[in-house]
Amino acid sequence: MAEKIGIRPATIVIKDGKVLLVSSKYKDEEFYLFPGGGIEFGETIEEAAVRETFEETGVKVKIKDLFHVNEYIYAEDWNKRSISLFFTAEVVEILNPMTDDEGKIKEVRWVELDKLDNYEIKPKKIVEMIKSFSNSKNLGLSYSVDFKK
């Protein structure tokens, strides 16, 4: 049986000691995510990350490096998974969000790096990595797997 795989490019945008996040609500759960989303026909993964970040937050970015790959496996259906590719990105310009996401995004917020533990952010692994690398310009590439419970 063929697996169903979704790809979600996202960005990690840090400016002036703050990271860009979007507050989301899926079903009854509310949490913060790094801006990102689906890939449209004809665009690269990096182009999708740039477009989604702008649509969701109004922040135009330039991709720097691939930072982390996260594989998310759905416990109720092992043939379904999503792969999130997180890119570090720098701010080019800040405008207004352009998306109508049917109300999933509740808020766009710049969160201070030393206050990240005060927020429910997914995936947690990225928060840990950002904190451990916050004093370094060289954020290394890594991989993780999360299982939905």
C-alpha positions as CSV (number, residue, x, y, z in Angstrom):
1,M,0.0,0.0,0.0
2,A,1.3,3.4,-0.9
3,E,1.9,5.9,1.8
4,K,0.1,9.3,1.9
5,I,2.8,11.9,2.5
6,G,2.3,15.6,2.9
7,I,5.1,18.1,2.7
8,R,5.0,21.3,4.7
9,P,7.8,23.9,4.2
10,A,8.1,26.4,7.1
11,T,10.4,29.2,8.2
12,I,12.2,30.1,11.4
13,V,12.5,33.9,11.3
14,I,14.5,35.5,14.1
15,K,14.8,39.2,14.3
16,D,16.0,41.4,17.2
17,G,15.9,38.5,19.6
18,K,12.4,37.4,18.7
19,V,11.1,34.5,16.6
20,L,8.0,34.8,14.3
21,L,5.1,32.5,15.2
22,V,1.5,32.0,14.2
23,S,-1.2,30.9,16.7
24,S,-3.3,28.2,15.2
25,K,-6.4,26.2,16.2
26,Y,-7.0,22.7,14.8
27,K,-10.1,21.0,16.1
28,D,-10.1,21.9,19.8
29,E,-6.3,22.3,20.2
30,E,-4.6,25.8,20.1
31,F,-0.9,26.1,19.8
32,Y,1.9,28.1,17.9
33,L,3.6,27.0,14.8
34,F,6.4,28.4,12.6
35,P,4.8,29.9,9.6
36,G,4.5,27.6,6.6
37,G,2.1,25.4,4.6
38,G,1.5,23.5,1.4
39,I,3.3,23.6,-1.9
40,E,1.5,24.9,-4.9
41,F,1.9,23.3,-8.4
42,G,5.1,24.6,-10.1
43,E,6.9,26.0,-7.0
44,T,9.9,24.7,-5.2
45,I,9.9,23.9,-1.5
46,E,11.8,27.0,-0.7
47,E,9.4,29.2,-2.8
48,A,6.5,27.7,-0.9
49,A,8.1,28.5,2.4
50,V,8.6,32.1,1.4
51,R,5.1,32.4,0.0
52,E,3.4,30.8,2.9
53,T,5.3,32.9,5.4
54,F,4.2,36.1,3.6
55,E,0.6,35.0,3.2
56,E,0.3,34.0,6.9
57,T,2.3,36.8,8.5
58,G,2.8,39.6,6.0
59,V,6.6,39.2,6.4
60,K,8.6,38.8,3.2
61,V,11.7,36.6,3.9
62,K,14.8,35.3,2.1
63,I,15.7,31.7,2.8
64,K,19.1,31.1,4.3
65,D,19.6,27.4,5.2
66,L,17.7,24.2,5.8
67,F,17.6,23.9,9.6
68,H,15.5,20.8,10.5
69,V,13.5,18.0,8.9
70,N,10.6,16.7,11.0
71,E,8.6,13.5,10.1
72,Y,5.2,13.3,11.7
73,I,3.6,9.8,11.7
74,Y,-0.2,9.5,12.4
75,A,-0.7,6.8,15.0
76,E,-4.2,5.9,13.7
77,D,-2.9,5.4,10.1
78,W,0.8,4.5,9.7
79,N,0.4,5.0,6.0
80,K,-0.2,8.7,6.5
81,R,2.6,11.1,7.5
82,S,3.8,14.6,6.9
83,I,7.3,15.9,6.4
84,S,8.0,19.4,7.6
85,L,11.1,21.2,6.3
86,F,12.2,24.1,8.4
87,F,14.4,26.8,6.9
88,T,16.1,29.7,8.6
89,A,15.1,32.9,6.9
90,E,15.8,36.6,7.2
91,V,13.4,39.4,7.1
92,V,13.3,41.4,3.8
93,E,10.2,43.5,4.5
94,I,7.2,43.5,6.9
95,L,3.7,44.1,5.4
96,N,0.2,42.8,6.2
97,P,-0.8,39.2,6.1
98,M,-2.6,38.1,2.8
99,T,-4.2,34.8,3.7
100,D,-7.8,33.7,4.3
101,D,-7.1,30.4,6.0
102,E,-10.7,29.9,7.2
103,G,-9.8,31.1,10.7
104,K,-7.1,28.5,11.5
105,I,-4.5,31.3,12.2
106,K,-5.6,33.3,15.2
107,E,-2.6,35.6,15.7
108,V,0.8,36.5,14.3
109,R,3.3,37.1,17.1
110,W,7.0,37.9,17.6
111,V,8.1,36.0,20.7
112,E,11.2,36.8,22.6
113,L,13.7,33.9,22.5
114,D,14.0,33.7,26.3
115,K,10.2,33.4,26.6
116,L,9.6,30.5,24.2
117,D,8.9,28.1,27.1
118,N,5.8,30.2,28.0
119,Y,4.1,29.1,24.7
120,E,2.8,25.8,23.4
121,I,4.9,25.6,20.2
122,K,5.0,22.6,17.8
123,P,7.3,20.9,17.2
124,K,9.0,21.3,20.6
125,K,12.2,20.0,19.2
126,I,12.7,23.2,17.2
127,V,12.3,25.3,20.3
128,E,14.9,23.3,22.1
129,M,17.3,23.6,19.1
130,I,16.8,27.4,18.8
131,K,17.5,27.9,22.5
132,S,20.7,25.8,22.4
133,F,21.9,27.5,19.2
134,S,20.7,31.1,20.1
135,N,24.3,32.3,20.7
136,S,25.6,30.7,17.4
137,K,25.2,31.9,13.8
138,N,25.6,28.4,12.6
139,L,22.4,26.4,13.1
140,G,23.1,22.8,12.1
141,L,20.8,20.5,10.1
142,S,19.0,17.8,12.1
143,Y,16.1,15.3,11.8
144,S,13.4,14.2,14.2
145,V,10.3,11.9,14.2
146,D,7.0,12.7,16.1
147,F,4.2,10.2,16.5
148,K,0.6,11.4,16.9
149,K,-1.0,9.9,19.9
